[in-house]
Amino acid sequence: MTSSGLNIKPLTLSDMDAAARVHRAAFDDALPWLAGLHTPDEDRWFYRERMFAACTLWGAFDGEAMSGLIAFHDDWIEQLYVLPAAQGRGIGGALLEIARQDADRLQLWTFQRNAQARRFYETRSFVLVEETDGSRNEEREPDLRYRWTRRPAG
């Protein structure tokens, strides 16, 4: 699938190291107070062993370079990251549409302090359904659960 000059395609196991790099660069840029939470080796392991095994993964590519990714399963979006230099070009929205294609609803978590992510999801019809103090996540960072529900046709 091509969207405005981007190539958007399913990811394979050979793409997992690049996915881990995109994740880390975008995460550290958006949440600098949590930068360095994991090593690059831990990130690569997470994508190869956890995300690839449990999720459907798609990536956005500018030429050969991955600029964004989405990982989802069932009705959950587990990861959605776009490189900081590539943000604002519709990549995140295009990846989100991949997950929405066959879904009647989607859920995801984002951190309360990640205002940019909150705006992104809220402008795409995600609704806040739960707030936590962060005691149940690895980062111990207050978070929010959002849900999107497909509107009935007609």
MDTraj code that builds the backbone (N, CA, C; nanometers):
import mdtraj as md
import numpy as np

residues = "MET THR SER SER GLY LEU ASN ILE LYS PRO LEU THR LEU SER ASP MET ASP ALA ALA ALA ARG VAL HIS ARG ALA ALA PHE ASP ASP ALA LEU PRO TRP LEU ALA GLY LEU HIS THR PRO ASP GLU ASP ARG TRP PHE TYR ARG GLU ARG MET PHE ALA ALA CYS THR LEU TRP GLY ALA PHE ASP GLY GLU ALA MET SER GLY LEU ILE ALA PHE HIS ASP ASP TRP ILE GLU GLN LEU TYR VAL LEU PRO ALA ALA GLN GLY ARG GLY ILE GLY GLY ALA LEU LEU GLU ILE ALA ARG GLN ASP ALA ASP ARG LEU GLN LEU TRP THR PHE GLN ARG ASN ALA GLN ALA ARG ARG PHE TYR GLU THR ARG SER PHE VAL LEU VAL GLU GLU THR ASP GLY SER ARG ASN GLU GLU ARG GLU PRO ASP LEU ARG TYR ARG TRP THR ARG ARG PRO ALA GLY".split()
xyz = np.array([
    [0.0856, -0.1179, 0.0000],
    [0.0000, 0.0000, 0.0000],
    [0.0896, 0.1233, 0.0000],
    [0.0569, 0.2185, -0.0839],
    [0.1342, 0.3425, -0.0904],
    [0.0430, 0.4578, -0.0539],
    [0.0918, 0.5471, 0.0309],
    [0.0146, 0.6628, 0.0738],
    [0.1032, 0.7852, 0.0662],
    [0.0691, 0.8779, -0.0210],
    [0.1415, 1.0045, -0.0379],
    [0.2934, 0.9863, -0.0409],
    [0.3395, 0.8967, -0.1295],
    [0.4822, 0.8763, -0.1443],
    [0.5427, 0.7785, -0.0463],
    [0.4668, 0.7339, 0.0490],
    [0.5152, 0.6364, 0.1469],
    [0.4764, 0.4968, 0.1027],
    [0.5579, 0.4015, 0.1392],
    [0.5243, 0.2622, 0.1189],
    [0.4845, 0.2064, 0.2555],
    [0.3614, 0.1596, 0.2662],
    [0.3120, 0.1023, 0.3916],
    [0.2883, -0.0452, 0.3669],
    [0.3559, -0.1280, 0.4485],
    [0.3493, -0.2717, 0.4232],
    [0.3597, -0.3496, 0.5540],
    [0.3146, -0.4758, 0.5496],
    [0.3302, -0.5618, 0.6673],
    [0.4787, -0.5815, 0.6976],
    [0.5100, -0.5920, 0.8253],
    [0.6484, -0.6125, 0.8663],
    [0.6774, -0.7610, 0.8835],
    [0.8036, -0.7963, 0.8618],
    [0.8502, -0.9323, 0.8805],
    [0.9502, -0.9340, 0.9959],
    [0.9908, -1.0524, 1.0330],
    [1.0877, -1.0652, 1.1408],
    [1.2154, -0.9864, 1.1100],
    [1.2531, -0.9803, 0.9850],
    [1.3750, -0.9064, 0.9486],
    [1.3614, -0.7557, 0.9684],
    [1.2393, -0.7056, 0.9869],
    [1.2152, -0.5621, 1.0101],
    [1.2162, -0.5247, 1.1584],
    [1.2261, -0.6220, 1.2474],
    [1.2071, -0.5946, 1.3895],
    [1.3154, -0.5051, 1.4497],
    [1.4392, -0.5144, 1.4036],
    [1.5427, -0.4258, 1.4573],
    [1.5136, -0.2810, 1.4195],
    [1.4701, -0.2586, 1.2968],
    [1.4346, -0.1232, 1.2538],
    [1.3133, -0.0733, 1.3315],
    [1.2165, -0.1611, 1.3559],
    [1.0984, -0.1232, 1.4349],
    [1.1398, -0.0798, 1.5746],
    [1.2326, -0.1533, 1.6345],
    [1.2802, -0.1181, 1.7686],
    [1.3486, 0.0184, 1.7679],
    [1.4232, 0.0498, 1.6621],
    [1.4902, 0.1806, 1.6533],
    [1.3883, 0.2939, 1.6392],
    [1.2856, 0.2740, 1.5564],
    [1.1809, 0.3759, 1.5416],
    [1.1107, 0.3972, 1.6747],
    [1.0742, 0.2888, 1.7400],
    [1.0074, 0.2968, 1.8701],
    [1.0915, 0.3797, 1.9672],
    [1.2180, 0.3447, 1.9823],
    [1.3021, 0.4123, 2.0812],
    [1.3192, 0.5595, 2.0474],
    [1.3436, 0.5927, 1.9214],
    [1.3635, 0.7336, 1.8838],
    [1.2378, 0.8156, 1.9109],
    [1.1213, 0.7629, 1.8738],
    [0.9961, 0.8360, 1.8948],
    [0.9606, 0.8434, 2.0430],
    [0.9778, 0.7339, 2.1142],
    [0.9469, 0.7299, 2.2576],
    [1.0332, 0.8305, 2.3336],
    [1.1638, 0.8260, 2.3102],
    [1.2546, 0.9143, 2.3838],
    [1.2299, 1.0609, 2.3508],
    [1.1897, 1.0897, 2.2267],
    [1.1601, 1.2276, 2.1887],
    [1.0330, 1.2767, 2.2583],
    [0.9300, 1.1942, 2.2629],
    [0.8018, 1.2345, 2.3213],
    [0.8038, 1.2328, 2.4736],
    [0.8850, 1.1455, 2.5312],
    [0.8854, 1.1247, 2.6761],
    [1.0291, 1.1292, 2.7285],
    [1.0947, 1.2436, 2.7183],
    [1.2375, 1.2484, 2.7537],
    [1.2665, 1.2116, 2.8989],
    [1.1721, 1.2293, 2.9879],
    [1.1927, 1.1937, 3.1282],
    [1.1984, 1.0411, 3.1473],
    [1.1589, 0.9647, 3.0450],
    [1.1670, 0.8196, 3.0509],
    [1.2744, 0.7635, 2.9574],
    [1.3509, 0.8510, 2.8931],
    [1.4536, 0.8068, 2.7975],
    [1.5510, 0.7127, 2.8666],
    [1.5946, 0.6142, 2.7923],
    [1.6920, 0.5195, 2.8456],
    [1.6319, 0.4111, 2.9327],
    [1.5006, 0.3995, 2.9331],
    [1.4343, 0.2977, 3.0150],
    [1.4819, 0.1566, 2.9787],
    [1.5070, 0.1351, 2.8494],
    [1.5556, 0.0058, 2.8014],
    [1.6772, 0.0263, 2.7129],
    [1.7599, -0.0753, 2.7056],
    [1.8762, -0.0715, 2.6168],
    [1.8307, -0.1053, 2.4746],
    [1.9107, -0.0708, 2.3744],
    [1.8775, -0.1117, 2.2376],
    [1.8618, -0.2638, 2.2240],
    [1.9443, -0.3408, 2.2941],
    [1.9302, -0.4870, 2.2891],
    [1.7955, -0.5321, 2.3453],
    [1.7521, -0.4695, 2.4545],
    [1.6212, -0.5039, 2.5122],
    [1.5084, -0.4665, 2.4164],
    [1.5209, -0.3514, 2.3523],
    [1.4188, -0.3106, 2.2545],
    [1.4105, -0.4096, 2.1392],
    [1.5240, -0.4504, 2.0852],
    [1.5245, -0.5461, 1.9737],
    [1.4633, -0.6792, 2.0169],
    [1.4990, -0.7268, 2.1363],
    [1.4409, -0.8504, 2.1873],
    [1.2887, -0.8374, 2.1979],
    [1.2427, -0.7252, 2.2527],
    [1.0992, -0.7021, 2.2704],
    [1.0255, -0.7126, 2.1366],
    [1.0777, -0.6516, 2.0328],
    [1.0103, -0.6577, 1.9030],
    [1.0198, -0.7961, 1.8401],
    [1.1359, -0.8586, 1.8461],
    [1.1510, -0.9913, 1.7848],
    [1.0710, -1.0977, 1.8583],
    [1.0766, -1.0968, 1.9910],
    [1.0169, -1.2047, 2.0694],
    [0.8738, -1.1796, 2.1164],
    [0.8400, -1.0569, 2.1395],
    [0.7066, -1.0255, 2.1923],
    [0.6129, -0.9703, 2.0850],
    [0.6498, -0.8585, 2.0268],
    [0.5601, -0.7942, 1.9315],
    [0.5386, -0.8803, 1.8076],
    [0.6459, -0.9328, 1.7491],
    [0.6312, -1.0124, 1.6274],
    [0.5499, -1.1388, 1.6544],
    [0.5656, -1.1974, 1.7708],
    [0.4943, -1.3205, 1.8049],
    [0.3463, -1.2972, 1.8322],
    [0.3101, -1.1803, 1.8836],
    [0.1735, -1.1590, 1.9320],
    [0.0900, -1.0633, 1.8483],
    [0.1522, -0.9848, 1.7628],
    [0.0810, -0.8762, 1.6960],
    [0.0929, -0.8817, 1.5445],
    [0.0036, -0.8107, 1.4813],
    [0.0170, -0.7765, 1.3403],
    [0.0938, -0.6461, 1.3372],
    [0.1994, -0.6401, 1.2581],
    [0.2826, -0.5197, 1.2506],
    [0.2887, -0.4693, 1.1077],
    [0.2706, -0.3389, 1.0937],
    [0.2843, -0.2708, 0.9657],
    [0.3825, -0.1574, 0.9845],
    [0.4524, -0.1264, 0.8770],
    [0.5475, -0.0167, 0.8824],
    [0.5293, 0.0783, 0.7665],
    [0.5694, 0.2015, 0.7882],
    [0.5721, 0.3041, 0.6833],
    [0.7184, 0.3260, 0.6481],
    [0.7462, 0.3295, 0.5191],
    [0.8833, 0.3424, 0.4715],
    [0.8968, 0.4606, 0.3775],
    [1.0021, 0.5377, 0.3978],
    [1.0471, 0.6402, 0.3047],
    [1.1646, 0.5758, 0.2328],
    [1.1428, 0.5258, 0.1133],
    [1.2471, 0.4496, 0.0470],
    [1.2695, 0.3208, 0.1237],
    [1.3925, 0.2973, 0.1662],
    [1.4256, 0.1764, 0.2417],
    [1.4159, 0.1977, 0.3925],
    [1.4050, 0.3220, 0.4367],
    [1.4095, 0.3541, 0.5793],
    [1.2699, 0.3542, 0.6406],
    [1.2547, 0.2812, 0.7505],
    [1.1276, 0.2807, 0.8220],
    [1.1102, 0.4135, 0.8947],
    [0.9924, 0.4738, 0.8782],
    [0.9651, 0.6012, 0.9446],
    [0.8537, 0.5910, 1.0476],
    [0.7798, 0.4794, 1.0470],
    [0.6728, 0.4613, 1.1439],
    [0.6291, 0.3166, 1.1497],
    [0.5598, 0.2815, 1.2582],
    [0.5116, 0.1440, 1.2731],
    [0.3882, 0.1419, 1.3601],
    [0.3090, 0.0373, 1.3394],
    [0.1952, 0.0086, 1.4266],
    [0.1955, -0.1409, 1.4542],
    [0.1644, -0.1767, 1.5796],
    [0.1507, -0.3168, 1.6225],
    [0.0148, -0.3283, 1.6908],
    [-0.0660, -0.4248, 1.6445],
    [-0.1995, -0.4409, 1.7017],
    [-0.2400, -0.5874, 1.7003],
    [-0.3346, -0.6210, 1.7873],
    [-0.3951, -0.7541, 1.7909],
    [-0.5331, -0.7406, 1.8526],
    [-0.6212, -0.8283, 1.8093],
    [-0.7594, -0.8241, 1.8565],
    [-0.8092, -0.6803, 1.8466],
    [-0.8528, -0.6217, 1.9576],
    [-0.9004, -0.4830, 1.9518],
    [-0.8038, -0.3861, 2.0216],
    [-0.6763, -0.4240, 2.0310],
    [-0.5775, -0.3408, 2.0992],
    [-0.4691, -0.2919, 2.0056],
    [-0.4381, -0.1649, 2.0156],
    [-0.3188, -0.1103, 1.9534],
    [-0.2114, -0.1136, 2.0610],
    [-0.1083, -0.1904, 2.0380],
    [-0.0007, -0.2053, 2.1357],
    [0.1069, -0.0984, 2.1187],
    [0.1375, -0.0650, 1.9942],
    [0.2429, 0.0319, 1.9657],
    [0.2028, 0.1122, 1.8426],
    [0.2306, 0.2406, 1.8446],
    [0.2177, 0.3262, 1.7263],
    [0.3210, 0.4361, 1.7430],
    [0.4235, 0.4320, 1.6589],
    [0.5333, 0.5284, 1.6689],
    [0.5726, 0.5780, 1.5311],
    [0.6026, 0.7073, 1.5240],
    [0.6527, 0.7701, 1.4022],
    [0.7768, 0.8492, 1.4408],
    [0.8814, 0.8356, 1.3596],
    [1.0037, 0.9108, 1.3875],
    [0.9727, 1.0591, 1.4022],
    [1.0370, 1.1274, 1.4945],
    [1.0090, 1.2701, 1.5151],
    [1.0190, 1.3535, 1.3870],
    [1.1194, 1.3299, 1.3050],
    [1.1366, 1.4086, 1.1814],
    [1.0287, 1.3799, 1.0780],
    [0.9572, 1.2684, 1.0919],
    [0.8542, 1.2305, 0.9953],
    [0.7128, 1.2621, 1.0441],
    [0.6997, 1.3154, 1.1647],
    [0.5666, 1.3446, 1.2185],
    [0.5041, 1.4631, 1.1461],
    [0.3711, 1.4642, 1.1447],
    [0.2978, 1.5722, 1.0808],
    [0.2784, 1.5533, 0.9314],
    [0.3100, 1.4347, 0.8798],
    [0.2965, 1.4061, 0.7364],
    [0.1880, 1.3031, 0.7069],
    [0.1095, 1.2646, 0.8082],
    [0.0012, 1.1695, 0.7874],
    [0.0396, 1.0235, 0.8053],
    [0.1622, 0.9976, 0.8470],
    [0.2079, 0.8595, 0.8622],
    [0.1322, 0.7892, 0.9736],
    [0.1204, 0.8523, 1.0895],
    [0.0482, 0.7914, 1.2008],
    [-0.0964, 0.7633, 1.1657],
    [-0.1604, 0.8573, 1.0991],
    [-0.2998, 0.8380, 1.0582],
    [-0.3150, 0.7239, 0.9592],
    [-0.2212, 0.7141, 0.8644],
    [-0.2264, 0.6052, 0.7659],
    [-0.2070, 0.4702, 0.8337],
    [-0.1152, 0.4618, 0.9288],
    [-0.0947, 0.3367, 1.0020],
    [-0.2170, 0.3022, 1.0867],
    [-0.2750, 0.4019, 1.1494],
    [-0.3945, 0.3788, 1.2298],
    [-0.5080, 0.3240, 1.1432],
    [-0.5199, 0.3718, 1.0214],
    [-0.6250, 0.3232, 0.9311],
    [-0.6078, 0.1749, 0.8986],
    [-0.4842, 0.1275, 0.8958],
    [-0.4608, -0.0157, 0.8736],
    [-0.5279, -0.0958, 0.9851],
    [-0.5094, -0.0541, 1.1084],
    [-0.5692, -0.1242, 1.2217],
    [-0.7211, -0.1109, 1.2216],
    [-0.7719, 0.0012, 1.1767],
    [-0.9169, 0.0250, 1.1766],
    [-0.9904, -0.0535, 1.0691],
    [-0.9220, -0.0926, 0.9629],
    [-0.9881, -0.1545, 0.8471],
    [-1.0859, -0.2644, 0.8842],
    [-1.0439, -0.3579, 0.9647],
    [-1.1280, -0.4728, 0.9980],
    [-1.1773, -0.4717, 1.1418],
    [-1.1666, -0.3582, 1.2074],
    [-1.2031, -0.3507, 1.3494],
    [-1.3344, -0.2760, 1.3693],
    [-1.4111, -0.3212, 1.4656],
    [-1.5303, -0.2469, 1.5067],
    [-1.4992, -0.1551, 1.6237],
    [-1.3907, -0.1894, 1.6953],
    [-1.3449, -0.1033, 1.8041],
    [-1.1969, -0.1294, 1.8259],
    [-1.1297, -0.0275, 1.8788],
    [-0.9881, -0.0372, 1.9135],
    [-0.9665, 0.0317, 2.0468],
    [-0.8711, -0.0183, 2.1225],
    [-0.8333, 0.0417, 2.2497],
    [-0.6828, 0.0593, 2.2520],
    [-0.6370, 0.1491, 2.3360],
    [-0.4940, 0.1699, 2.3530],
    [-0.4692, 0.2455, 2.4818],
    [-0.3451, 0.2377, 2.5274],
    [-0.2994, 0.3152, 2.6417],
    [-0.2005, 0.4198, 2.5936],
    [-0.2038, 0.5370, 2.6539],
    [-0.1006, 0.6371, 2.6342],
    [-0.0786, 0.7070, 2.7679],
    [0.0357, 0.7691, 2.7818],
    [0.0658, 0.8355, 2.9085],
    [-0.0062, 0.9699, 2.9174],
    [-0.0485, 1.0041, 3.0383],
    [-0.1200, 1.1298, 3.0592],
    [-0.0374, 1.2498, 3.0152],
    [0.0929, 1.2453, 3.0384],
    [0.1774, 1.3602, 3.0036],
    [0.2123, 1.3681, 2.8548],
    [0.1719, 1.2701, 2.7757],
    [0.2016, 1.2724, 2.6326],
    [0.0899, 1.3466, 2.5585],
    [0.0931, 1.4777, 2.5692],
    [-0.0126, 1.5627, 2.5123],
    [-0.0243, 1.5467, 2.3614],
    [0.0864, 1.5275, 2.2935],
    [0.0835, 1.5127, 2.1479],
    [0.0076, 1.3852, 2.1087],
    [0.0327, 1.2752, 2.1759],
    [-0.0393, 1.1513, 2.1471],
    [-0.1873, 1.1655, 2.1813],
    [-0.2163, 1.2293, 2.2910],
    [-0.3556, 1.2486, 2.3294],
    [-0.4312, 1.3262, 2.2224],
    [-0.3724, 1.4358, 2.1735],
    [-0.4361, 1.5138, 2.0661],
    [-0.4540, 1.4291, 1.9406],
    [-0.3513, 1.3527, 1.9058],
    [-0.3578, 1.2669, 1.7868],
    [-0.4783, 1.1736, 1.7945],
    [-0.4929, 1.1025, 1.9041],
    [-0.6029, 1.0065, 1.9166],
    [-0.7384, 1.0760, 1.9284],
    [-0.7450, 1.1818, 2.0047],
    [-0.8734, 1.2505, 2.0231],
    [-0.9245, 1.3099, 1.8921],
    [-0.8360, 1.3577, 1.8058],
    [-0.8809, 1.4119, 1.6771],
    [-0.9198, 1.3014, 1.5789],
    [-0.8945, 1.1780, 1.6161],
    [-0.9310, 1.0633, 1.5326],
    [-1.0403, 0.9791, 1.5988],
    [-1.1224, 1.0452, 1.6795],
    [-1.2441, 0.9878, 1.7389],
    [-1.2203, 0.8861, 1.8489],
    [-1.1017, 0.8850, 1.9081],
    [-1.0803, 0.8021, 2.0267],
    [-1.1323, 0.8788, 2.1474],
    [-1.1959, 0.8062, 2.2381],
    [-1.2584, 0.8652, 2.3557],
    [-1.1895, 0.8113, 2.4806],
    [-1.1601, 0.8999, 2.5734],
    [-1.0992, 0.8619, 2.7002],
    [-1.1989, 0.7795, 2.7811],
    [-1.1571, 0.6589, 2.8266],
    [-1.2468, 0.5730, 2.9039],
    [-1.1913, 0.5343, 3.0399],
    [-1.0607, 0.5578, 3.0644],
    [-1.0036, 0.5197, 3.1939],
    [-0.8750, 0.5972, 3.2192],
    [-0.8556, 0.6380, 3.3440],
    [-0.7318, 0.7034, 3.3873],
    [-0.6737, 0.6215, 3.5010],
    [-0.5401, 0.6064, 3.5021],
    [-0.4775, 0.5350, 3.6131],
    [-0.3640, 0.6186, 3.6705],
    [-0.3166, 0.5756, 3.7859],
    [-0.2046, 0.6443, 3.8505],
    [-0.0691, 0.5905, 3.8045],
    [-0.0703, 0.4912, 3.7146],
    [0.0531, 0.4354, 3.6616],
    [0.1099, 0.3201, 3.7421],
    [0.0455, 0.2830, 3.8505],
    [0.1003, 0.1778, 3.9357],
    [0.1013, 0.0413, 3.8671],
    [0.0253, 0.0252, 3.7581],
    [0.0202, -0.1044, 3.6893],
    [0.1077, -0.1100, 3.5647],
    [0.1774, -0.0007, 3.5311],
    [0.2640, -0.0073, 3.4139],
    [0.4109, -0.0033, 3.4543],
    [0.4936, -0.0524, 3.3673],
    [0.6369, -0.0649, 3.3944],
    [0.7026, 0.0689, 3.4252],
    [0.6564, 0.1729, 3.3605],
    [0.7165, 0.3057, 3.3758],
    [0.6709, 0.3778, 3.5023],
    [0.5646, 0.3281, 3.5650],
    [0.5049, 0.3925, 3.6832],
    [0.4618, 0.5356, 3.6501],
    [0.4106, 0.5489, 3.5282],
    [0.3697, 0.6787, 3.4741],
    [0.2176, 0.6789, 3.4594],
    [0.1472, 0.7789, 3.5160],
    [0.0015, 0.7854, 3.4995],
    [-0.0371, 0.7759, 3.3516],
    [-0.1379, 0.6914, 3.3247],
    [-0.1754, 0.6706, 3.1860],
    [-0.3256, 0.6784, 3.1653],
    [-0.3625, 0.6680, 3.0379],
    [-0.5012, 0.6819, 2.9954],
    [-0.5339, 0.5711, 2.8966],
    [-0.6541, 0.5182, 2.9074],
    [-0.7014, 0.4214, 2.8079],
    [-0.8044, 0.4899, 2.7202],
    [-0.7821, 0.4801, 2.5909],
    [-0.8721, 0.5363, 2.4915],
    [-0.9396, 0.4228, 2.4153],
    [-1.0603, 0.4520, 2.3643],
    [-1.1326, 0.3553, 2.2831],
    [-1.1931, 0.4261, 2.1629],
    [-1.1850, 0.3613, 2.0512],
    [-1.2505, 0.4044, 1.9274],
    [-1.3522, 0.2976, 1.8901],
    [-1.4716, 0.3397, 1.8513],
    [-1.5760, 0.2484, 1.8083],
    [-1.6257, 0.2927, 1.6721],
    [-1.6327, 0.1962, 1.5790],
    [-1.6832, 0.2271, 1.4459],
    [-1.8295, 0.2696, 1.4557],
    [-1.8606, 0.3773, 1.3888],
    [-1.9997, 0.4224, 1.3868],
    [-2.0792, 0.3386, 1.2885],
    [-2.2011, 0.3031, 1.3227],
    [-2.2836, 0.2242, 1.2295],
    [-2.3067, 0.3015, 1.0996],
    [-2.3064, 0.2298, 0.9901],
    [-2.3324, 0.2919, 0.8593],
    [-2.4768, 0.3425, 0.8552],
    [-2.4941, 0.4531, 0.7898],
    [-2.6306, 0.5039, 0.7717],
    [-2.6509, 0.6218, 0.8498],
])
top = md.Topology()
chain = top.add_chain()
for i, resn in enumerate(residues, 1):
    res = top.add_residue(resn, chain, resSeq=i)
    for name in ("N", "CA", "C"):
        top.add_atom(name, md.element.get_by_symbol(name[0]), res)
traj = md.Trajectory(xyz[None], top)
